[in-house]
Amino acid sequence: MDGKSIVRKLVGNDEERAVSPVIGVILMVAITVILAAVIAAFVLDMGDSISNEAQAGVSIDITDTEDVQEIEVSVTSMGNAETIHIRGDGDHDDENEEDALTESGSVWTYDADGDDSGTITVVAETDDEVETTVASEDYEFDS
């Protein structure tokens, strides 16, 4: 037996080879790119720069009867929020920090007088000062 016949049995001919050199090179380049991206993500701390959105559970109840015209915001869950602010285009905006809701079960009430309309928006804020709108409701009171 000569060396050429042994090489043919081990390597095979052109039709018997499983992977062509071109596909092997493409796979190596793909693995290198993926590995470089993973290492760059750890080295550059790309994941730490993303802040979490504020999450909280609230319910907005609007009562418009002949005797009572009010908006009531109830906090059902604080989630990861530090405070919950009431905002809107009427005079019910919580401009003072004391007006912000800070615990589950808190209730904020706005008594309307006469004709009043607008939008009430509830915004949750994390301790990192990230704000997220968690509820919004349009209302219109008739006197």
ROZA-667914 format. One line per field, with one value per residue: residue number from 1; residue in three letters; x, y, z of N, C-alpha, C, CB in turn. Coordinates in Angstrom, 3 decimals, padded with zeros to 6 digits. Glycine has a CB too. Example, Ala and Ser with C-alpha at 12.3 -4.5 7.8 and 13.67 -1.06 7.14 Angstrom:
ROZA-667914
seq: [1_2]
type: [ALA_SER]
n_px: [013.190_012.850]
n_py: [-005.690_-002.250]
n_pz: [007.800_007.080]
ca_px: [012.300_013.670]
ca_py: [-004.500_-001.060]
ca_pz: [007.800_007.140]
c_px: [013.200_012.900]
c_py: [-003.300_000.030]
c_pz: [007.800_007.870]
cb_px: [011.308_014.084]
cb_py: [-004.473_-000.598]
cb_pz: [009.046_005.725]
This chain:
ROZA-667914
seq: [1_2_3_4_5_6_7_8_9_10_11_12_13_14_15_16_17_18_19_20_21_22_23_24_25_26_27_28_29_30_31_32_33_34_35_36_37_38_39_40_41_42_43_44_45_46_47_48_49_50_51_52_53_54_55_56_57_58_59_60_61_62_63_64_65_66_67_68_69_70_71_72_73_74_75_76_77_78_79_80_81_82_83_84_85_86_87_88_89_90_91_92_93_94_95_96_97_98_99_100_101_102_103_104_105_106_107_108_109_110_111_112_113_114_115_116_117_118_119_120_121_122_123_124_125_126_127_128_129_130_131_132_133_134_135_136_137_138_139_140_141_142_143]
type: [MET_ASP_GLY_LYS_SER_ILE_VAL_ARG_LYS_LEU_VAL_GLY_ASN_ASP_GLU_GLU_ARG_ALA_VAL_SER_PRO_VAL_ILE_GLY_VAL_ILE_LEU_MET_VAL_ALA_ILE_THR_VAL_ILE_LEU_ALA_ALA_VAL_ILE_ALA_ALA_PHE_VAL_LEU_ASP_MET_GLY_ASP_SER_ILE_SER_ASN_GLU_ALA_GLN_ALA_GLY_VAL_SER_ILE_ASP_ILE_THR_ASP_THR_GLU_ASP_VAL_GLN_GLU_ILE_GLU_VAL_SER_VAL_THR_SER_MET_GLY_ASN_ALA_GLU_THR_ILE_HIS_ILE_ARG_GLY_ASP_GLY_ASP_HIS_ASP_ASP_GLU_ASN_GLU_GLU_ASP_ALA_LEU_THR_GLU_SER_GLY_SER_VAL_TRP_THR_TYR_ASP_ALA_ASP_GLY_ASP_ASP_SER_GLY_THR_ILE_THR_VAL_VAL_ALA_GLU_THR_ASP_ASP_GLU_VAL_GLU_THR_THR_VAL_ALA_SER_GLU_ASP_TYR_GLU_PHE_ASP_SER]
n_px: [000.826_000.497_001.122_-000.706_-003.088_-003.927_-004.386_-006.535_-008.494_-008.821_-009.420_-011.117_-012.713_-013.461_-016.288_-017.086_-016.495_-017.578_-017.910_-017.369_-014.447_-015.161_-017.592_-016.685_-014.969_-016.830_-018.376_-016.437_-015.910_-018.440_-018.683_-016.576_-017.438_-019.786_-018.702_-017.034_-018.987_-020.324_-018.249_-017.693_-020.100_-019.959_-017.563_-018.002_-020.201_-022.906_-025.465_-025.965_-026.565_-029.181_-032.234_-034.824_-038.323_-040.835_-043.202_-046.523_-049.701_-052.825_-056.159_-058.653_-061.482_-064.324_-066.875_-069.951_-072.602_-075.760_-075.424_-072.754_-069.594_-066.722_-063.279_-061.502_-058.493_-057.003_-054.414_-053.369_-051.151_-047.743_-045.574_-042.448_-042.279_-041.465_-042.867_-046.164_-047.632_-050.219_-051.391_-052.524_-054.656_-056.221_-057.108_-056.193_-053.668_-050.867_-048.878_-047.262_-044.895_-045.928_-048.429_-048.107_-048.621_-047.559_-047.757_-049.251_-052.766_-053.300_-055.336_-056.436_-058.413_-060.404_-062.557_-064.857_-066.162_-068.923_-068.939_-066.471_-063.712_-061.359_-058.202_-056.995_-053.977_-051.953_-048.832_-046.067_-043.088_-039.733_-037.089_-034.859_-035.650_-037.055_-039.775_-043.023_-046.030_-048.847_-051.593_-054.379_-057.089_-059.920_-062.248_-065.467_-067.406_-070.693_-072.595]
n_py: [-001.186_002.135_005.582_007.368_006.001_005.481_008.058_008.792_007.075_008.021_010.811_010.995_011.408_014.260_014.282_013.010_014.543_016.313_019.067_022.037_024.065_026.800_027.079_026.375_028.540_030.645_029.898_030.100_032.878_033.868_032.847_034.219_036.903_036.883_036.176_038.413_040.427_039.666_039.864_042.609_043.674_043.020_044.320_047.041_047.620_047.842_047.034_048.109_050.784_051.086_052.082_051.012_051.053_052.859_051.183_050.704_050.108_051.494_052.807_054.680_056.381_057.949_059.973_061.219_062.612_064.139_065.150_064.607_065.282_064.054_062.973_060.072_058.665_055.658_053.843_050.722_049.116_049.665_048.741_049.108_051.770_054.877_057.217_058.449_060.570_062.950_064.299_066.751_068.689_070.422_072.170_070.352_069.414_067.976_069.973_070.246_068.345_067.069_066.264_063.992_060.487_057.831_055.224_051.921_051.613_054.250_057.128_059.590_062.440_064.483_067.107_068.338_071.466_072.545_073.153_071.293_069.931_067.723_066.008_063.499_062.359_059.755_059.401_057.397_057.364_056.384_055.798_056.582_058.713_058.153_058.497_057.223_056.988_055.606_055.478_057.042_059.243_060.643_063.223_064.789_067.058_068.119_070.850]
n_pz: [000.000_-000.849_000.160_-000.970_-001.435_001.153_002.127_000.500_001.468_004.078_003.836_001.664_-001.560_-003.730_-003.890_-001.563_000.651_003.555_004.341_002.625_002.059_001.911_003.321_005.828_006.394_006.450_008.693_010.716_010.648_011.402_014.021_015.228_015.008_016.606_019.088_019.514_019.771_022.145_024.030_023.808_024.797_027.514_028.275_027.685_029.248_028.343_029.066_031.614_031.308_030.635_031.882_034.116_033.461_035.253_037.232_038.227_039.790_039.252_039.717_038.095_038.946_037.799_038.786_037.911_038.769_039.637_042.192_042.887_041.598_040.824_040.723_041.366_042.290_042.870_044.412_043.604_043.517_044.196_042.791_041.277_041.726_043.267_043.853_043.003_040.728_040.077_037.172_034.829_032.611_033.958_037.041_038.838_039.053_040.689_042.050_044.269_046.142_048.338_047.598_046.119_045.705_047.785_048.697_048.614_048.433_048.850_048.256_046.026_045.629_043.577_043.614_041.475_040.358_038.918_035.377_033.924_032.270_030.755_030.799_032.879_034.135_035.313_036.697_037.280_039.239_039.540_041.979_040.638_039.207_036.860_034.822_034.097_032.332_033.757_033.731_032.125_031.628_030.060_030.902_031.431_032.963_033.560_034.683]
ca_px: [000.000_001.243_000.558_-001.817_-004.334_-004.343_-004.928_-007.842_-009.446_-009.073_-009.987_-012.177_-012.549_-014.187_-017.714_-017.343_-016.185_-018.809_-017.999_-016.397_-013.637_-015.865_-018.544_-015.878_-014.511_-018.014_-018.701_-015.416_-016.136_-019.659_-018.370_-015.712_-018.267_-020.658_-017.835_-016.616_-020.144_-020.546_-017.169_-017.895_-021.219_-019.476_-016.511_-018.556_-021.346_-024.046_-026.701_-026.180_-027.017_-030.617_-032.970_-036.122_-039.493_-041.602_-044.401_-047.436_-051.089_-053.766_-057.482_-059.249_-062.945_-064.930_-068.282_-070.625_-074.030_-076.300_-074.908_-071.314_-068.736_-065.376_-062.340_-060.801_-057.378_-056.605_-053.196_-053.547_-049.829_-046.664_-044.600_-041.112_-042.377_-041.224_-044.007_-047.145_-048.079_-051.446_-051.169_-053.623_-054.767_-057.111_-056.458_-055.974_-052.267_-050.197_-047.651_-046.450_-044.443_-046.776_-049.623_-047.778_-048.994_-046.317_-047.940_-050.420_-053.967_-053.505_-056.419_-056.428_-059.752_-060.574_-063.963_-065.070_-067.255_-069.516_-068.450_-065.040_-063.362_-059.934_-057.584_-056.211_-052.904_-051.255_-047.441_-045.257_-041.694_-038.827_-036.116_-033.877_-036.371_-037.597_-041.225_-043.801_-047.476_-049.449_-053.025_-054.854_-058.542_-060.599_-063.481_-066.229_-068.472_-071.698_-073.247]
ca_py: [000.000_003.381_006.656_008.043_005.236_005.671_009.417_008.789_006.409_008.866_012.099_010.799_012.211_015.532_014.054_012.443_015.482_016.789_020.520_022.668_025.074_028.093_027.034_026.390_029.919_031.431_029.542_030.674_034.329_034.092_032.587_035.315_038.109_036.701_036.235_039.810_041.188_039.302_040.457_044.062_043.988_042.960_045.313_048.395_047.714_048.388_046.692_048.910_052.133_051.066_052.200_050.345_051.918_052.823_050.350_050.814_049.821_052.498_052.821_056.012_056.328_059.254_059.988_062.422_062.578_065.464_065.582_064.398_065.326_063.892_062.005_059.398_057.828_054.729_053.086_049.303_048.524_050.617_048.148_049.623_053.232_055.562_058.122_058.513_061.948_063.184_065.430_066.978_070.020_071.215_072.692_069.223_068.989_067.957_070.755_070.068_066.967_066.460_065.712_062.740_059.272_057.095_053.852_051.176_051.929_055.697_057.602_061.019_062.811_065.830_067.506_069.330_072.393_073.048_072.632_071.012_068.826_067.614_064.689_063.247_061.417_059.270_059.142_056.751_057.788_055.539_056.564_057.093_059.787_057.707_058.651_056.454_057.155_054.303_055.545_058.328_059.181_061.888_063.430_065.997_067.238_069.139_071.300]
ca_pz: [000.000_-000.865_000.992_-001.637_-001.239_002.552_002.227_-000.145_002.360_005.249_003.465_000.685_-002.765_-003.714_-003.701_-000.258_001.718_004.183_004.386_001.737_002.759_001.942_004.432_007.052_006.619_006.837_010.073_011.600_010.718_012.180_015.433_015.686_015.154_017.778_020.267_019.688_020.254_023.548_024.830_023.801_025.684_028.900_028.514_027.601_030.167_027.621_029.750_032.812_030.998_030.383_033.144_034.129_033.503_036.490_037.125_039.355_039.450_039.748_039.087_038.031_038.969_037.553_039.175_037.405_039.058_039.951_043.486_043.046_040.417_041.363_040.168_042.454_041.845_043.933_044.129_043.919_043.706_043.926_041.883_041.564_041.778_044.536_044.022_041.918_040.576_039.325_036.277_033.906_032.042_034.799_038.243_039.745_038.942_041.997_041.913_045.470_046.362_049.378_046.957_045.447_046.437_048.034_049.183_048.146_049.195_048.876_047.405_045.735_045.172_043.026_043.547_040.422_040.631_037.692_034.104_033.962_031.382_030.506_030.875_034.085_033.832_036.497_036.310_038.319_039.190_040.322_042.757_039.675_038.532_035.584_034.880_033.137_032.459_034.040_033.441_031.634_031.433_029.708_031.656_031.153_033.933_033.231_035.924]
c_px: [000.866_000.490_-000.650_-003.127_-004.829_-004.972_-006.319_-008.888_-009.788_-009.817_-011.173_-011.925_-013.428_-015.683_-018.045_-017.053_-017.477_-018.959_-016.944_-015.616_-014.341_-016.835_-017.803_-015.401_-015.682_-018.394_-017.698_-015.597_-017.363_-019.405_-017.521_-016.521_-019.152_-019.846_-017.378_-017.768_-020.417_-019.481_-017.328_-019.027_-020.784_-018.477_-017.088_-019.748_-022.574_-025.349_-026.982_-026.739_-028.518_-031.348_-034.337_-037.241_-040.175_-042.866_-045.222_-048.840_-051.997_-055.116_-058.021_-060.762_-063.483_-066.420_-068.890_-072.122_-074.491_-075.699_-073.383_-070.628_-067.305_-064.586_-061.592_-059.742_-056.953_-055.369_-053.431_-052.219_-048.775_-045.643_-043.197_-041.093_-042.127_-042.402_-044.912_-047.698_-049.356_-051.207_-052.375_-053.637_-055.754_-056.368_-056.218_-054.553_-051.599_-048.843_-046.727_-046.086_-045.308_-048.010_-049.364_-048.159_-047.748_-046.518_-049.221_-051.609_-054.242_-054.594_-056.286_-057.781_-059.745_-062.062_-064.111_-066.221_-067.753_-068.971_-066.939_-064.778_-061.855_-059.468_-056.809_-055.214_-052.197_-049.865_-046.709_-043.809_-040.853_-037.874_-034.981_-034.460_-036.785_-039.114_-041.893_-045.280_-048.103_-050.954_-053.368_-056.334_-059.055_-061.876_-064.151_-067.412_-069.402_-072.378_-074.746]
c_py: [001.243_004.461_007.325_007.302_005.368_007.047_009.471_008.130_007.288_010.147_011.913_011.648_013.463_015.346_013.574_013.401_016.104_018.303_021.099_023.719_026.433_028.143_027.042_027.789_030.790_031.141_030.139_032.186_034.631_033.887_033.719_036.593_038.006_036.798_037.662_040.655_040.902_039.928_041.971_044.460_043.959_044.072_046.722_048.615_048.331_048.106_047.549_050.292_052.205_051.111_051.527_051.359_051.786_052.007_050.512_050.494_050.864_052.291_054.236_055.829_057.740_059.148_061.306_062.240_063.993_066.022_065.548_064.445_065.243_062.856_061.408_058.476_056.982_053.956_051.644_048.606_049.575_050.051_048.602_051.151_053.743_056.476_058.039_059.931_062.002_064.423_065.587_068.386_070.892_071.735_071.592_068.689_069.037_068.661_070.568_068.600_066.276_065.790_064.379_061.553_058.400_055.678_053.244_051.488_053.418_056.085_059.114_061.364_064.254_066.094_068.608_070.238_072.972_072.372_072.471_069.848_068.829_066.172_064.596_062.143_061.050_058.817_058.538_057.165_056.874_056.424_057.089_058.230_059.431_057.745_057.869_056.711_055.781_054.304_056.955_058.206_060.564_061.998_064.719_066.043_068.353_069.556_071.148]
c_pz: [000.000_-000.082_000.365_-001.435_000.190_002.732_001.611_000.740_003.561_004.891_002.540_-000.537_-002.673_-003.445_-002.290_000.898_002.234_004.110_003.462_002.515_002.863_003.114_005.761_007.396_007.068_008.286_011.054_011.750_011.566_013.667_016.004_015.907_016.388_019.061_020.549_020.231_021.726_024.445_024.901_024.734_027.141_029.199_028.554_028.516_029.496_028.347_030.962_032.518_030.753_031.717_033.014_034.157_034.849_036.255_038.388_038.859_040.078_039.074_039.172_037.964_038.811_037.858_038.710_037.594_039.362_041.228_043.568_041.683_040.919_040.579_041.345_041.855_043.033_043.496_044.553_044.164_043.361_042.938_042.253_041.659_043.191_044.865_042.806_041.907_039.746_038.474_035.370_033.401_032.811_036.008_039.277_039.681_040.309_041.892_043.112_045.637_047.412_048.776_046.274_046.342_046.587_048.549_048.625_049.037_049.293_047.892_047.257_045.144_044.692_042.918_042.511_040.818_039.318_036.458_034.175_033.031_031.181_030.535_032.166_033.756_035.120_036.049_037.500_038.115_040.076_041.119_041.878_038.839_037.106_035.716_033.758_033.385_032.650_033.787_032.967_031.321_031.069_030.532_031.209_032.102_033.435_034.509_035.858]
cb_px: [-000.937_001.494_001.607_-001.532_-004.122_-003.137_-003.993_-007.770_-008.879_-007.763_-008.934_-013.538_-012.902_-013.992_-018.211_-016.535_-015.205_-018.853_-017.823_-017.097_-012.304_-016.623_-019.445_-014.683_-013.865_-019.210_-018.745_-014.010_-016.306_-020.775_-017.633_-014.585_-019.135_-021.392_-016.619_-016.113_-021.386_-020.547_-015.789_-018.188_-022.372_-018.834_-015.430_-018.958_-020.965_-024.101_-026.668_-024.898_-026.283_-031.029_-033.134_-036.235_-040.469_-041.948_-044.035_-047.375_-051.487_-053.238_-058.462_-058.710_-063.471_-064.685_-068.450_-070.278_-074.348_-077.815_-075.485_-071.029_-068.979_-065.437_-061.355_-061.795_-056.175_-057.761_-051.952_-054.292_-049.651_-045.965_-044.917_-040.137_-043.757_-039.906_-043.533_-048.298_-046.981_-052.699_-049.875_-054.930_-055.183_-058.321_-057.304_-056.942_-051.497_-050.013_-047.985_-047.195_-042.963_-047.210_-050.163_-046.267_-050.144_-045.487_-047.969_-050.140_-053.858_-052.196_-057.813_-055.258_-060.797_-059.866_-064.484_-065.355_-066.806_-069.304_-068.849_-064.548_-064.108_-059.165_-056.664_-057.128_-051.905_-052.049_-046.732_-045.405_-041.549_-038.031_-035.546_-033.394_-035.523_-037.079_-041.613_-043.475_-048.079_-049.170_-053.872_-054.054_-059.260_-060.914_-063.200_-066.698_-067.891_-072.741_-072.900]
cb_py: [000.001_003.837_007.696_008.187_003.748_005.504_010.436_008.075_005.068_009.213_012.982_011.128_011.382_016.256_013.047_011.211_016.577_016.347_021.052_023.302_025.249_028.338_025.788_025.463_030.505_031.120_028.025_030.364_034.928_033.159_031.232_035.575_038.330_035.339_035.324_040.395_040.858_037.770_040.094_044.556_043.008_041.601_045.221_048.691_048.537_047.821_045.273_049.046_052.653_049.807_053.692_049.405_051.581_054.260_048.856_052.237_048.407_053.939_051.800_056.834_055.677_059.733_059.803_062.687_061.618_065.404_064.719_063.046_066.631_063.497_062.664_058.598_058.692_053.753_053.699_048.606_047.236_051.003_048.517_049.159_053.698_056.375_059.577_057.439_062.804_063.359_065.241_066.662_069.927_070.393_073.806_068.111_069.881_066.491_072.231_070.584_066.944_067.521_066.691_062.693_058.490_057.844_053.823_049.652_051.356_056.444_057.214_061.413_062.618_065.985_067.979_068.648_073.522_074.516_073.565_070.701_068.935_068.423_064.420_062.849_062.012_058.098_060.450_055.189_059.265_054.568_055.702_055.965_061.026_056.264_060.131_054.937_057.879_053.898_055.159_058.787_058.649_061.947_063.466_066.044_067.572_068.614_072.748]
cb_pz: [001.196_-002.314_001.269_-003.121_-001.584_003.513_001.533_-001.491_002.837_005.929_002.802_001.285_-004.029_-005.038_-004.713_-000.094_001.226_005.625_005.834_000.503_002.044_000.615_004.329_006.907_005.331_005.901_010.230_011.060_009.301_011.707_015.591_014.667_013.898_017.714_020.078_018.350_019.418_023.716_024.238_022.381_025.460_029.178_027.430_026.188_031.397_026.216_030.157_033.565_029.794_029.563_033.549_035.323_032.367_036.981_036.893_040.003_039.912_039.491_039.768_036.794_040.289_036.078_040.722_035.895_040.245_040.079_044.571_043.751_039.553_042.831_039.121_043.356_041.294_044.283_044.867_042.796_042.826_045.229_040.425_040.492_041.285_044.482_044.244_042.099_039.926_040.277_035.444_034.554_030.593_035.235_038.855_039.429_037.934_042.508_041.741_046.719_046.796_050.402_045.950_045.086_045.701_049.010_050.719_048.128_050.566_048.551_047.993_044.762_046.299_041.629_044.937_039.056_041.596_037.589_032.930_035.415_030.016_031.518_029.657_035.305_032.805_037.203_035.826_038.279_039.634_039.398_043.882_038.756_038.511_035.195_034.798_033.236_031.208_035.480_034.695_030.381_032.708_028.179_033.170_029.670_035.348_032.193_036.214]
